């Protein structure tokens, strides 16, 4: 019997002993064999993300005139507001929402509707959590204004320099904002050579008549 045949014979004799050793091995030994560095256990799955916090009614509607919160639910926001002979329908719509109800007081239950005209009213608007994501950029909203130059874009308003009239026929920022169907929130006097600078001591308001001015208009929705 040559050496090659002898080696094959010895391997055949050894194979059954290897199988018995594996079969009779203790469980920890098998676990260690399976969990070698080449076969790591999969990492645990990450926990699901927490849902985003819902904006409060004050965050959604708190910029309206004389806002006073009455009640807040998951579906609606009910608040006192000064309307200036307007309606809750118009007020809610201006905020990108829909009017649900209207009353004379926070706890009232009268015959007012969303179309009732009053100087002050309690409006109940549908809650919209994505209001701020649906506003136009200031350039898109007011870029067509004469002499437009953006000064500052905020979450709810746009401040921009504009030509509101001529030296002989001055205009005001309320007319400028009305042109784009939004409310005027303020005005600032500005120098001709630096349109976005405010002249110190400026006490301008939406009805101050000038040929050029910084107008602060409500930022409209898409």
C-alpha positions in Angstrom: 0.0 0.0 0.0 1.6 3.2 -1.1 1.6 6.5 0.9 -1.3 8.1 -1.1 -3.6 5.2 -0.4 -2.6 5.2 3.2 -3.5 8.9 3.6 -6.9 8.4 2.1 -7.5 5.5 4.4 -6.6 7.5 7.5 -8.9 10.4 6.4 -11.8 8.0 6.0 -11.2 6.7 9.5 -11.1 10.2 11.0 -14.4 11.5 9.4 -16.8 9.6 11.6 -15.0 10.8 14.8 -15.3 14.4 13.6 -19.1 13.9 13.1 -19.5 12.4 16.5 -17.6 15.2 18.2 -19.8 17.8 16.6 -23.0 15.8 17.5 -21.9 15.4 21.2 -20.5 18.9 21.6 -22.0 21.0 24.4 -24.4 23.8 23.3 -22.1 26.8 24.4 -19.4 25.4 22.2 -21.7 25.3 19.2 -22.9 28.9 20.0 -19.3 30.1 20.1 -18.7 28.4 16.8 -21.7 30.1 15.1 -21.0 33.5 16.6 -17.4 33.9 15.4 -16.3 37.4 14.2 -17.1 36.4 10.6 -20.8 35.9 11.5 -21.9 38.8 13.7 -25.4 39.1 15.0 -27.5 41.7 13.1 -28.0 45.0 15.0 -31.4 45.7 16.6 -33.9 47.7 14.5 -34.0 51.4 15.5 -37.2 52.6 17.2 -39.8 54.3 15.0 -39.4 58.1 14.8 -41.6 60.2 17.0 -44.4 62.1 15.2 -43.7 65.9 14.8 -45.1 68.2 17.4 -48.4 69.9 16.3 -48.2 73.7 16.1 -50.4 75.5 18.6 -53.3 77.7 17.6 -51.3 80.7 18.8 -48.5 79.8 16.4 -51.0 79.3 13.5 -53.2 82.3 14.0 -51.6 84.5 16.7 -50.6 87.2 14.3 -54.2 88.3 13.5 -55.3 91.6 15.0 -56.1 91.5 18.7 -55.9 87.7 18.8 -57.2 86.0 22.0 -57.4 82.3 22.2 -60.7 80.8 23.3 -60.4 77.1 22.7 -58.0 74.7 21.0 -58.8 71.2 19.7 -57.1 68.8 17.4 -59.4 70.0 14.5 -60.1 73.7 15.1 -58.9 76.9 16.7 -61.4 79.2 18.2 -60.3 82.8 19.0 -61.4 86.4 19.5 -60.3 88.7 16.7 -60.8 92.3 15.5 -62.4 92.1 12.0 -63.1 95.8 11.1 -66.4 95.1 9.5 -65.1 91.9 7.8 -66.2 88.3 8.3 -64.7 85.1 9.8 -64.9 83.6 6.4 -62.5 86.2 5.1 -60.3 86.0 8.2 -59.8 82.2 8.1 -59.3 82.3 4.3 -56.6 85.0 4.7 -54.8 82.5 7.0 -55.1 79.7 4.5 -57.8 78.0 6.4 -61.6 77.4 6.4 -64.2 79.0 8.7 -66.1 76.5 10.8 -68.2 78.8 13.0 -68.6 82.3 14.4 -70.0 83.8 17.6 -70.2 87.0 19.6 -68.2 85.6 22.5 -65.9 82.7 23.4 -68.7 80.8 25.1 -71.4 82.1 22.9 -74.0 80.1 20.9 -75.8 82.7 18.9 -77.0 83.0 15.3 -73.8 84.4 13.8 -72.3 82.6 10.9 -69.0 82.7 9.1 -70.5 85.4 6.8 -71.7 87.7 9.6 -70.0 91.1 9.4 -68.8 92.6 12.7 -66.0 94.8 14.0 -65.0 92.1 16.5 -66.0 88.4 16.5 -65.0 85.0 17.7 -63.9 82.9 14.7 -63.4 79.2 14.6 -61.1 78.2 11.9 -60.1 74.7 10.7 -56.7 73.8 12.0 -54.0 73.5 9.4 -50.6 72.2 10.6 -48.8 73.0 7.3 -49.7 76.6 7.0 -46.1 77.9 7.1 -45.1 75.5 4.4 -47.6 76.9 2.0 -46.6 80.5 2.0 -45.2 82.2 -1.2 -41.7 83.5 -1.1 -41.6 87.3 -0.8 -40.1 87.6 -4.3 -42.9 85.5 -5.8 -45.6 87.4 -3.9 -44.4 91.0 -4.4 -41.7 90.9 -7.0 -43.9 92.8 -9.5 -44.2 95.9 -7.1 -42.6 99.1 -8.6 -39.1 99.5 -7.5 -39.2 96.2 -5.5 -36.2 95.3 -3.4 -36.5 92.7 -0.7 -35.3 93.8 2.7 -36.4 90.9 4.9 -38.5 87.8 4.6 -40.1 86.5 7.8 -42.4 83.6 8.5 -45.6 85.6 8.2 -44.6 88.9 6.5 -42.4 90.5 3.9 -40.5 93.7 4.3 -39.6 95.3 1.0 -38.7 98.7 -0.5 -41.0 99.9 -3.2 -42.0 103.0 -5.2 -45.4 103.9 -3.6 -45.9 107.1 -5.6 -44.2 110.3 -7.0 -43.0 113.4 -5.2 -46.1 115.2 -6.5 -48.5 112.3 -6.0 -47.3 110.2 -3.0 -48.9 106.9 -2.1 -48.8 104.7 1.0 -48.1 101.1 1.9 -51.7 100.1 2.5 -52.4 100.7 -1.2 -49.3 98.7 -2.1 -50.3 95.7 0.1 -54.0 96.0 -1.1 -52.7 95.7 -4.7 -51.6 92.1 -3.8 -54.7 91.4 -1.7 -53.0 91.1 1.6 -53.0 93.2 4.8 -50.5 96.0 5.5 -48.7 95.4 8.8 -46.5 98.5 8.9 -44.3 100.9 7.0 -40.8 102.5 7.4 -39.3 105.6 5.9 -36.2 104.9 3.9 -33.4 107.0 2.2 -33.2 107.0 -1.5 -29.6 105.8 -1.7 -30.1 102.8 0.7 -33.7 101.5 0.2 -33.6 98.9 2.9 -32.2 101.2 5.6 -34.7 102.8 8.0 -34.3 106.5 8.7 -33.8 107.0 12.5 -36.9 108.1 14.3 -39.3 107.0 11.5 -42.8 106.8 12.8 -44.4 105.9 9.5 -47.6 103.7 9.4 -49.5 102.0 6.6 -51.2 105.3 5.7 -48.1 107.5 5.7 -47.8 109.0 2.2 -44.4 108.9 0.5 -43.0 108.3 -2.9 -40.7 105.5 -1.7 -41.1 103.5 1.4 -40.4 100.1 3.1 -43.7 98.3 3.2 -44.4 95.4 5.5 -47.1 93.2 4.0 -48.6 90.0 5.1 -46.9 87.0 3.4 -49.6 85.3 1.3 -50.3 81.6 0.9 -49.9 79.6 -2.3 
